[in-house]
């Protein structure tokens, strides 16, 4: 689970990213999830685009992908979403969460 500070940090990093996945009419297929899983392991932070002919909305697609890849949804804006999952060898160093 990401804190708001970590989520803001990841949003700022994702601002310059181009979408590398497009979810179309078929929706969230097992092949798409497998490809996103591999991309998350390599990049940790990915952006995806929902096409107009997709039958599910952006938030639902982002939530489905995040659940199936064990990732966190960082941001959903319009027809795009950003998800994050730390790799086995993390590249992105998140701000520390405050201890209560």
ABEGO torsion letter per residue (X at the ends): XBBAAAAAAAAAAAAABBBABBBBAAEBBAAAAAAAAAAAAAAGBBBBBBBAABABBAAAAAAAAAAAAGBBBABBBEABBBBBBBBABBABBBBBBBBX
